[in-house]
Amino acid sequence: MATRLALFSWLVGPFGLLLLAGCNNVFAPKYRVLVDAIAAPEVPAPAVGKSYRLLARKSTVTGQQSQVEVIKACVDAALAGKGMFEAPAGVPPDVFIEVGFGVAATPRVDATSRETFLQLAARANASRGIDKGAGPEIWDVRVAVVGISGRMETAMPLLAAVAADHIGRDTKLETKIEVPQNAEVIGSVRAGAIRTLEGGATPRTPASAGAAVNPVRAD
């Protein structure tokens, strides 16, 4: 029980509690997320049934192992929602996905201006390697939200959901979107991550695979 409460507090926190408040709170604004996505036009984006293997970007992944595990669980849950699955050990994945995350800010910047980000960059695995991707990059998505004062993990269900929704898209330039607080997919990502961290089954593709966060483009 204690483990469950600890994991829930990491993934929910004050930020997550606002998400759980839903549309009944008329005073709660939508969350503004920055999205910068590119995709190779000659290579189709991964689709339902494609396998992947996550690789940590060493330049940004510097946190404790528990932090890395929480973020991986969120990414896995978000990709499962798009019909993808993690390749079993010893099996070549269809794509390698490099994961970067962190807080882009200087020590003098206050919490309301700090940018918490998640970046997923995929390479095709034409050589059918096991541990490293050397193929062409097929898509790269960077998403960020400003104003997270607590642990960065609390923003990851939102960021992972938005990132997964923009796989294979090309925004041309960085775009600001507004995500409804009560977007069902965000709660699904959080719940799937918690199940994984508690030792439950690996997130499976839900019947509604491909559901979007239904963002509204901000001005």
Phi and psi restraints in degrees (value plus and minus 20) as a CYANA .aco file:
   2 ALA   PHI     -82.8   -42.8
   2 ALA   PSI     -60.6   -20.6
   3 THR   PHI     -81.9   -41.9
   3 THR   PSI     -63.0   -23.0
   4 ARG   PHI     -80.7   -40.7
   4 ARG   PSI     -64.4   -24.4
   5 LEU   PHI     -84.9   -44.9
   5 LEU   PSI     -58.1   -18.1
   6 ALA   PHI     -85.3   -45.3
   6 ALA   PSI     -66.0   -26.0
   7 LEU   PHI     -85.1   -45.1
   7 LEU   PSI     -59.4   -19.4
   8 PHE   PHI     -83.7   -43.7
   8 PHE   PSI     -60.6   -20.6
   9 SER   PHI     -86.6   -46.6
   9 SER   PSI     -55.0   -15.0
  10 TRP   PHI     -84.1   -44.1
  10 TRP   PSI     -64.3   -24.3
  11 LEU   PHI    -106.6   -66.6
  11 LEU   PSI     -37.2     2.8
  12 VAL   PHI    -123.0   -83.0
  12 VAL   PSI     -99.5   -59.5
  13 GLY   PHI      42.2    82.2
  13 GLY   PSI    -193.7  -153.7
  14 PRO   PHI     -78.6   -38.6
  14 PRO   PSI     -60.6   -20.6
  15 PHE   PHI     -83.2   -43.2
  15 PHE   PSI     -67.1   -27.1
  16 GLY   PHI     -87.1   -47.1
  16 GLY   PSI     -54.1   -14.1
  17 LEU   PHI     -82.9   -42.9
  17 LEU   PSI     -54.6   -14.6
  18 LEU   PHI     -86.2   -46.2
  18 LEU   PSI     -58.3   -18.3
  19 LEU   PHI     -82.4   -42.4
  19 LEU   PSI     -61.3   -21.3
  20 LEU   PHI     -89.0   -49.0
  20 LEU   PSI     -38.7     1.3
  21 ALA   PHI     -83.1   -43.1
  21 ALA   PSI     -52.1   -12.1
  22 GLY   PHI      53.8    93.8
  22 GLY   PSI    -188.6  -148.6
  23 CYS   PHI     -98.0   -58.0
  23 CYS   PSI     -25.2    14.8
  24 ASN   PHI     -89.3   -49.3
  24 ASN   PSI     -41.4    -1.4
  25 ASN   PHI    -109.6   -69.6
  25 ASN   PSI      78.3   118.3
  26 VAL   PHI     -92.2   -52.2
  26 VAL   PSI     -34.2     5.8
  27 PHE   PHI    -110.6   -70.6
  27 PHE   PSI     -30.9     9.1
  28 ALA   PHI    -103.5   -63.5
  28 ALA   PSI     102.6   142.6
  29 PRO   PHI     -95.6   -55.6
  29 PRO   PSI     144.6   184.6
  30 LYS   PHI     -92.0   -52.0
  30 LYS   PSI     138.8   178.8
  31 TYR   PHI    -107.9   -67.9
  31 TYR   PSI     110.0   150.0
  32 ARG   PHI    -114.8   -74.8
  32 ARG   PSI     100.3   140.3
  33 VAL   PHI    -139.2   -99.2
  33 VAL   PSI     113.5   153.5
  34 LEU   PHI    -108.7   -68.7
  34 LEU   PSI     110.7   150.7
  35 VAL   PHI    -147.8  -107.8
  35 VAL   PSI     109.1   149.1
  36 ASP   PHI    -151.9  -111.9
  36 ASP   PSI      86.2   126.2
  37 ALA   PHI    -147.1  -107.1
  37 ALA   PSI     120.3   160.3
  38 ILE   PHI    -153.1  -113.1
  38 ILE   PSI     137.5   177.5
  39 ALA   PHI    -170.3  -130.3
  39 ALA   PSI     122.1   162.1
  40 ALA   PHI     -92.4   -52.4
  40 ALA   PSI     104.1   144.1
  41 PRO   PHI     -86.8   -46.8
  41 PRO   PSI     -47.2    -7.2
  42 GLU   PHI    -108.6   -68.6
  42 GLU   PSI     -26.8    13.2
  43 VAL   PHI    -140.2  -100.2
  43 VAL   PSI     101.6   141.6
  44 PRO   PHI     -86.7   -46.7
  44 PRO   PSI     124.6   164.6
  45 ALA   PHI     -90.3   -50.3
  45 ALA   PSI     132.9   172.9
  46 PRO   PHI     -76.3   -36.3
  46 PRO   PSI     123.8   163.8
  47 ALA   PHI    -146.3  -106.3
  47 ALA   PSI    -191.8  -151.8
  48 VAL   PHI     -74.9   -34.9
  48 VAL   PSI     112.4   152.4
  49 GLY   PHI      72.8   112.8
  49 GLY   PSI     -22.8    17.2
  50 LYS   PHI    -104.7   -64.7
  50 LYS   PSI     123.1   163.1
  51 SER   PHI    -120.3   -80.3
  51 SER   PSI     138.1   178.1
  52 TYR   PHI    -165.3  -125.3
  52 TYR   PSI     143.9   183.9
  53 ARG   PHI    -154.9  -114.9
  53 ARG   PSI     111.0   151.0
  54 LEU   PHI    -105.2   -65.2
  54 LEU   PSI     118.9   158.9
  55 LEU   PHI    -144.4  -104.4
  55 LEU   PSI     113.1   153.1
  56 ALA   PHI    -100.3   -60.3
  56 ALA   PSI     114.1   154.1
  57 ARG   PHI    -101.7   -61.7
  57 ARG   PSI      89.0   129.0
  58 LYS   PHI     -80.8   -40.8
  58 LYS   PSI     -48.9    -8.9
  59 SER   PHI     -88.6   -48.6
  59 SER   PSI     -40.1    -0.1
  60 THR   PHI    -139.2   -99.2
  60 THR   PSI     -44.1    -4.1
  61 VAL   PHI    -105.9   -65.9
  61 VAL   PSI      73.0   113.0
  62 THR   PHI    -146.2  -106.2
  62 THR   PSI     -14.6    25.4
  63 GLY   PHI    -100.5   -60.5
  63 GLY   PSI    -197.0  -157.0
  64 GLN   PHI     -89.1   -49.1
  64 GLN   PSI     139.1   179.1
  65 GLN   PHI     -79.4   -39.4
  65 GLN   PSI     -56.4   -16.4
  66 SER   PHI     -82.6   -42.6
  66 SER   PSI     -57.1   -17.1
  67 GLN   PHI     -84.9   -44.9
  67 GLN   PSI     -64.6   -24.6
  68 VAL   PHI     -81.8   -41.8
  68 VAL   PSI     -61.4   -21.4
  69 GLU   PHI     -83.8   -43.8
  69 GLU   PSI     -59.6   -19.6
  70 VAL   PHI     -84.1   -44.1
  70 VAL   PSI     -65.5   -25.5
  71 ILE   PHI     -87.3   -47.3
  71 ILE   PSI     -60.6   -20.6
  72 LYS   PHI     -80.9   -40.9
  72 LYS   PSI     -61.9   -21.9
  73 ALA   PHI     -82.0   -42.0
  73 ALA   PSI     -58.1   -18.1
  74 CYS   PHI     -87.3   -47.3
  74 CYS   PSI     -63.6   -23.6
  75 VAL   PHI     -84.0   -44.0
  75 VAL   PSI     -64.5   -24.5
  76 ASP   PHI     -78.4   -38.4
  76 ASP   PSI     -64.3   -24.3
  77 ALA   PHI     -85.7   -45.7
  77 ALA   PSI     -59.5   -19.5
  78 ALA   PHI     -87.4   -47.4
  78 ALA   PSI     -61.7   -21.7
  79 LEU   PHI     -89.0   -49.0
  79 LEU   PSI     -54.6   -14.6
  80 ALA   PHI     -81.5   -41.5
  80 ALA   PSI     -55.9   -15.9
  81 GLY   PHI     -86.0   -46.0
  81 GLY   PSI     -37.9     2.1
  82 LYS   PHI    -120.4   -80.4
  82 LYS   PSI     -12.0    28.0
  83 GLY   PHI      68.8   108.8
  83 GLY   PSI     -10.0    30.0
  84 MET   PHI    -117.2   -77.2
  84 MET   PSI     143.8   183.8
  85 PHE   PHI    -165.5  -125.5
  85 PHE   PSI     132.6   172.6
  86 GLU   PHI     -95.4   -55.4
  86 GLU   PSI     109.8   149.8
  87 ALA   PHI     -85.1   -45.1
  87 ALA   PSI     118.7   158.7
  88 PRO   PHI     -82.2   -42.2
  88 PRO   PSI     137.3   177.3
  89 ALA   PHI     -77.4   -37.4
  89 ALA   PSI     114.6   154.6
  90 GLY   PHI      62.7   102.7
  90 GLY   PSI     -19.9    20.1
  91 VAL   PHI    -130.9   -90.9
  91 VAL   PSI     107.7   147.7
  92 PRO   PHI     -82.6   -42.6
  92 PRO   PSI     110.2   150.2
  93 PRO   PHI    -102.1   -62.1
  93 PRO   PSI     143.9   183.9
  94 ASP   PHI     -92.1   -52.1
  94 ASP   PSI     -55.4   -15.4
  95 VAL   PHI    -161.1  -121.1
  95 VAL   PSI     132.2   172.2
  96 PHE   PHI    -124.1   -84.1
  96 PHE   PSI     113.9   153.9
  97 ILE   PHI    -138.5   -98.5
  97 ILE   PSI      95.2   135.2
  98 GLU   PHI    -105.2   -65.2
  98 GLU   PSI     111.4   151.4
  99 VAL   PHI    -132.8   -92.8
  99 VAL   PSI     108.1   148.1
 100 GLY   PHI    -146.6  -106.6
 100 GLY   PSI     126.9   166.9
 101 PHE   PHI    -177.7  -137.7
 101 PHE   PSI     145.7   185.7
 102 GLY   PHI     138.8   178.8
 102 GLY   PSI    -188.3  -148.3
 103 VAL   PHI    -140.4  -100.4
 103 VAL   PSI      95.0   135.0
 104 ALA   PHI    -110.6   -70.6
 104 ALA   PSI      74.7   114.7
 105 ALA   PHI    -185.9  -145.9
 105 ALA   PSI     137.7   177.7
 106 THR   PHI    -114.9   -74.9
 106 THR   PSI     138.8   178.8
 107 PRO   PHI     -76.2   -36.2
 107 PRO   PSI     -46.1    -6.1
 108 ARG   PHI    -104.6   -64.6
 108 ARG   PSI     -28.3    11.7
 109 VAL   PHI    -101.1   -61.1
 109 VAL   PSI     111.5   151.5
 110 ASP   PHI     -94.9   -54.9
 110 ASP   PSI     145.0   185.0
 111 ALA   PHI     -79.3   -39.3
 111 ALA   PSI     -52.2   -12.2
 112 THR   PHI     -89.5   -49.5
 112 THR   PSI     -32.6     7.4
 113 SER   PHI    -131.5   -91.5
 113 SER   PSI     -19.3    20.7
 114 ARG   PHI     -98.3   -58.3
 114 ARG   PSI     116.9   156.9
 115 GLU   PHI    -124.0   -84.0
 115 GLU   PSI      95.6   135.6
 116 THR   PHI    -115.3   -75.3
 116 THR   PSI     107.0   147.0
 117 PHE   PHI    -150.8  -110.8
 117 PHE   PSI     140.7   180.7
 118 LEU   PHI    -158.7  -118.7
 118 LEU   PSI     113.8   153.8
 119 GLN   PHI    -150.7  -110.7
 119 GLN   PSI     111.8   151.8
 120 LEU   PHI    -143.2  -103.2
 120 LEU   PSI     103.6   143.6
 121 ALA   PHI    -147.3  -107.3
 121 ALA   PSI     105.2   145.2
 122 ALA   PHI    -130.7   -90.7
 122 ALA   PSI     121.7   161.7
 123 ARG   PHI    -144.3  -104.3
 123 ARG   PSI     119.4   159.4
 124 ALA   PHI     -88.3   -48.3
 124 ALA   PSI     128.7   168.7
 125 ASN   PHI    -131.1   -91.1
 125 ASN   PSI      42.5    82.5
 126 ALA   PHI     -84.9   -44.9
 126 ALA   PSI     -48.9    -8.9
 127 SER   PHI    -101.4   -61.4
 127 SER   PSI     -26.2    13.8
 128 ARG   PHI      39.0    79.0
 128 ARG   PSI      22.9    62.9
 129 GLY   PHI     -94.9   -54.9
 129 GLY   PSI     145.2   185.2
 130 ILE   PHI    -117.3   -77.3
 130 ILE   PSI     -62.7   -22.7
 131 ASP   PHI    -134.9   -94.9
 131 ASP   PSI     -32.3     7.7
 132 LYS   PHI    -168.0  -128.0
 132 LYS   PSI     118.5   158.5
 133 GLY   PHI    -119.7   -79.7
 133 GLY   PSI     108.2   148.2
 134 ALA   PHI    -141.5  -101.5
 134 ALA   PSI     -11.8    28.2
 135 GLY   PHI    -100.5   -60.5
 135 GLY   PSI    -197.9  -157.9
 136 PRO   PHI     -90.4   -50.4
 136 PRO   PSI     126.9   166.9
 137 GLU   PHI     -91.4   -51.4
 137 GLU   PSI     111.0   151.0
 138 ILE   PHI    -127.1   -87.1
 138 ILE   PSI     -45.4    -5.4
 139 TRP   PHI    -183.1  -143.1
 139 TRP   PSI     137.4   177.4
 140 ASP   PHI    -167.2  -127.2
 140 ASP   PSI     103.9   143.9
 141 VAL   PHI    -147.5  -107.5
 141 VAL   PSI     106.4   146.4
 142 ARG   PHI    -141.4  -101.4
 142 ARG   PSI     105.6   145.6
 143 VAL   PHI    -145.4  -105.4
 143 VAL   PSI     127.6   167.6
 144 ALA   PHI    -169.9  -129.9
 144 ALA   PSI     131.5   171.5
 145 VAL   PHI    -154.0  -114.0
 145 VAL   PSI     123.6   163.6
 146 VAL   PHI    -124.5   -84.5
 146 VAL   PSI     122.1   162.1
 147 GLY   PHI      80.9   120.9
 147 GLY   PSI      -0.3    39.7
 148 ILE   PHI    -107.0   -67.0
 148 ILE   PSI      94.1   134.1
 149 SER   PHI    -113.4   -73.4
 149 SER   PSI     -40.6    -0.6
 150 GLY   PHI    -115.0   -75.0
 150 GLY   PSI    -171.1  -131.1
 151 ARG   PHI     -84.4   -44.4
 151 ARG   PSI     120.0   160.0
 152 MET   PHI     -83.9   -43.9
 152 MET   PSI     -44.7    -4.7
 153 GLU   PHI     -79.6   -39.6
 153 GLU   PSI     -47.7    -7.7
 154 THR   PHI     -84.0   -44.0
 154 THR   PSI     -43.8    -3.8
 155 ALA   PHI    -110.0   -70.0
 155 ALA   PSI     -30.7     9.3
 156 MET   PHI     -87.3   -47.3
 156 MET   PSI     -55.4   -15.4
 157 PRO   PHI     -78.9   -38.9
 157 PRO   PSI     -62.2   -22.2
 158 LEU   PHI     -85.0   -45.0
 158 LEU   PSI     -70.9   -30.9
 159 LEU   PHI     -84.5   -44.5
 159 LEU   PSI     -61.1   -21.1
 160 ALA   PHI     -84.8   -44.8
 160 ALA   PSI     -60.0   -20.0
 161 ALA   PHI     -84.2   -44.2
 161 ALA   PSI     -64.0   -24.0
 162 VAL   PHI     -87.7   -47.7
 162 VAL   PSI     -62.2   -22.2
 163 ALA   PHI     -80.4   -40.4
 163 ALA   PSI     -66.5   -26.5
 164 ALA   PHI     -81.9   -41.9
 164 ALA   PSI     -54.3   -14.3
 165 ASP   PHI     -90.5   -50.5
 165 ASP   PSI     -39.1     0.9
 166 HIS   PHI    -126.7   -86.7
 166 HIS   PSI      -9.2    30.8
 167 ILE   PHI     -80.6   -40.6
 167 ILE   PSI     109.6   149.6
 168 GLY   PHI      62.1   102.1
 168 GLY   PSI     -19.2    20.8
 169 ARG   PHI    -116.3   -76.3
 169 ARG   PSI     143.9   183.9
 170 ASP   PHI    -150.9  -110.9
 170 ASP   PSI      87.7   127.7
 171 THR   PHI    -103.1   -63.1
 171 THR   PSI     -24.7    15.3
 172 LYS   PHI      49.4    89.4
 172 LYS   PSI     -77.9   -37.9
 173 LEU   PHI    -149.8  -109.8
 173 LEU   PSI     148.5   188.5
 174 GLU   PHI     -81.6   -41.6
 174 GLU   PSI     110.2   150.2
 175 THR   PHI    -140.5  -100.5
 175 THR   PSI     122.9   162.9
 176 LYS   PHI    -123.5   -83.5
 176 LYS   PSI     105.1   145.1
 177 ILE   PHI    -141.4  -101.4
 177 ILE   PSI     138.2   178.2
 178 GLU   PHI    -129.8   -89.8
 178 GLU   PSI     106.6   146.6
 179 VAL   PHI    -127.7   -87.7
 179 VAL   PSI     105.6   145.6
 180 PRO   PHI     -77.9   -37.9
 180 PRO   PSI     119.1   159.1
 181 GLN   PHI     -78.8   -38.8
 181 GLN   PSI     -55.5   -15.5
 182 ASN   PHI    -115.6   -75.6
 182 ASN   PSI       2.8    42.8
 183 ALA   PHI     -78.2   -38.2
 183 ALA   PSI     102.4   142.4
 184 GLU   PHI     -81.8   -41.8
 184 GLU   PSI     -54.5   -14.5
 185 VAL   PHI     -84.7   -44.7
 185 VAL   PSI     -49.8    -9.8
 186 ILE   PHI     -87.5   -47.5
 186 ILE   PSI     -63.2   -23.2
 187 GLY   PHI     -84.5   -44.5
 187 GLY   PSI     -55.1   -15.1
 188 SER   PHI     -86.4   -46.4
 188 SER   PSI     -60.6   -20.6
 189 VAL   PHI     -83.5   -43.5
 189 VAL   PSI     -65.0   -25.0
 190 ARG   PHI     -81.8   -41.8
 190 ARG   PSI     -65.8   -25.8
 191 ALA   PHI     -84.5   -44.5
 191 ALA   PSI     -61.2   -21.2
 192 GLY   PHI     -84.9   -44.9
 192 GLY   PSI     -58.9   -18.9
 193 ALA   PHI     -85.0   -45.0
 193 ALA   PSI     -61.5   -21.5
 194 ILE   PHI     -84.8   -44.8
 194 ILE   PSI     -61.0   -21.0
 195 ARG   PHI     -80.9   -40.9
 195 ARG   PSI     -62.6   -22.6
 196 THR   PHI     -84.3   -44.3
 196 THR   PSI     -65.0   -25.0
 197 LEU   PHI     -87.4   -47.4
 197 LEU   PSI     -45.6    -5.6
 198 GLU   PHI    -105.4   -65.4
 198 GLU   PSI     -18.2    21.8
 199 GLY   PHI      71.9   111.9
 199 GLY   PSI      -3.5    36.5
 200 GLY   PHI    -101.3   -61.3
 200 GLY   PSI    -190.7  -150.7
 201 ALA   PHI     -87.2   -47.2
 201 ALA   PSI     131.4   171.4
 202 THR   PHI     -81.0   -41.0
 202 THR   PSI     118.9   158.9
 203 PRO   PHI     -72.0   -32.0
 203 PRO   PSI     112.0   152.0
 204 ARG   PHI    -125.9   -85.9
 204 ARG   PSI     142.0   182.0
 205 THR   PHI     -88.2   -48.2
 205 THR   PSI     100.3   140.3
 206 PRO   PHI     -94.9   -54.9
 206 PRO   PSI     146.7   186.7
 207 ALA   PHI     -81.2   -41.2
 207 ALA   PSI     -49.0    -9.0
 208 SER   PHI    -115.8   -75.8
 208 SER   PSI      14.9    54.9
 209 ALA   PHI     -74.9   -34.9
 209 ALA   PSI     115.7   155.7
 210 GLY   PHI      78.1   118.1
 210 GLY   PSI     -22.1    17.9
 211 ALA   PHI     -80.9   -40.9
 211 ALA   PSI     116.5   156.5
 212 ALA   PHI    -116.8   -76.8
 212 ALA   PSI     148.2   188.2
 213 VAL   PHI    -101.6   -61.6
 213 VAL   PSI     -22.6    17.4
 214 ASN   PHI      32.7    72.7
 214 ASN   PSI      37.3    77.3
 215 PRO   PHI     -93.6   -53.6
 215 PRO   PSI     136.5   176.5
 216 VAL   PHI    -135.1   -95.1
 216 VAL   PSI     106.0   146.0
 217 ARG   PHI     -85.3   -45.3
 217 ARG   PSI     109.2   149.2
 218 ALA   PHI    -103.4   -63.4
 218 ALA   PSI     138.5   178.5
